[in-house]
Amino acid sequence: MRVVVYIAPFPLRATMKFARALASLHDIQLIGVFQTAPTMEEQKLFQRIVTVSNALDVKVLYKALIQIQQFYGLIHRVVGILEQLQEPLAQLRQQLGIKGIQPPVARNFRDKSVMKEVLHRAGIPCAKYRRVNTLQEAWDFIDEVGFPIVLKPPEGAGCKATYRVSHPAALVQAMKEIPTRPVLAEEFLTGAEHSMESFVLHGKPLFCSFSRYYPSPLEVVENPWIQWVVHFPKEISAPKYQRARQVGYAAIQALGLDTGMTHMEWFCRPDGRIAIGEIGARPPGAQFAECTGLVHGVNAHKVWARLIVDEAFDGPWKRNSSVAIAFLRGQGTGKITKIDGLQEAQEKMGNLVVDVKLPMVGAMRSSSYEGEGWVIIQHEDSDIVKRAALELISTVRVHYQQ
């Protein structure tokens, strides 16, 4: 029996979908390492649950893995989906001689300034960038590219601690608020923002899927009241997708990924050129994996599990439908007091809904850009899905009160 260790700080809903996929594989003993233990029902997925004080700390995790090996034997794979875990997991694999992404490759994907450096050297289009330690260095970069620019920690994830800087006062404030040094300064990319999810086996990208953001994640973070949509169109034959595939595959190979799933954010500039925002060597968050599976009529979580544990890929597949996910948020702070428009939305598009997580009255406002809940809709016609999703976020309103 192959021993597979799945590491996650918290047993969130999306996190446990990947755990279920791992548990469905043949000939494995699945061990879970968590900071907060899953529910009793979810614990049945695992041979054993190990709780640790800090599921992001390499020393803490190393001790847990040594104990697991002493009891169960050599570990076949150690895996996790969280962006912040990718470098700790790589270090653990190196220390214990476990196959999978190793530290140099993990650093290429995790440190966004290193990533940009690798991509620029390979001639792959992405935003101009510079590491800056002082306000003057940031000004020097602005002199080169102009306003606006983006400032963020090199190891940021999900637009957290990311600032769009459009004027001098905003630059001064952002440099004060970002605690790490150096700060990554980037050219502000314009155009339509998309994602590309890829499956890679033995260094070769084998398959990819695309989506479009309405609006961009950075705009969502800057405006916490915006209800946003991610649309997975059925048709991806347009030239921009072919160009993005070519650029994305070249980036994956330049960064050195051997086997795994990637999540890339990219822009189609107004003149049609493609530019990479950033790319992660892990499955996407925000229910993207669920939507990727729905578009192709497969379970994308199981595809990921088979890829990294069995080194097997069961695709390719045709896109048989269009999917969109609408994220529900509102203006204000405090507890959710009511949700308007749910009945109207149900009457208009209830037959299109395939999955939903509704906001809960009485719950505190979420700090996540995913908001208080979400609705996934699906239909064969891309235009129907897109219109329904945009109408949904215009109909449903979440209200808060301190």
Secondary structure, DSSP 8 states (H G I E B T S, - for coil): -EEEEEEESS--HHHHHHHHHHHTSSSEEEEEEESS---HHHHTTSSEEEE-S-TT-HHHHHHHHHHHHHHH-SEEEEE---GGGHHHHHHHHHHHT-SS--HHHHHHHHSHHHHHHHHHHTT--B--EEEE-SHHHHHHHHHHH-S-EEEE-TT--TTTT-EEE-SHHHHHHHHHH--SSSEEEEE---SEEEEEEEEEETTEEEEEEEEEEES-HHHHHH-TT---EEEE-S---SHHHHHHHHHHHHHHHHHT--SEEEEEEEEE-TTS-EEEEEEESS--STTHHHHHHHHHTS-HHHHHHIIIII----------SEEEEEEE--SS-SEEEEEESHHHHHHHHGGGEEEEE---TT-B--SSTT-SEEEEEEES-HHHHHHHHHHHHHH-EEEEE-
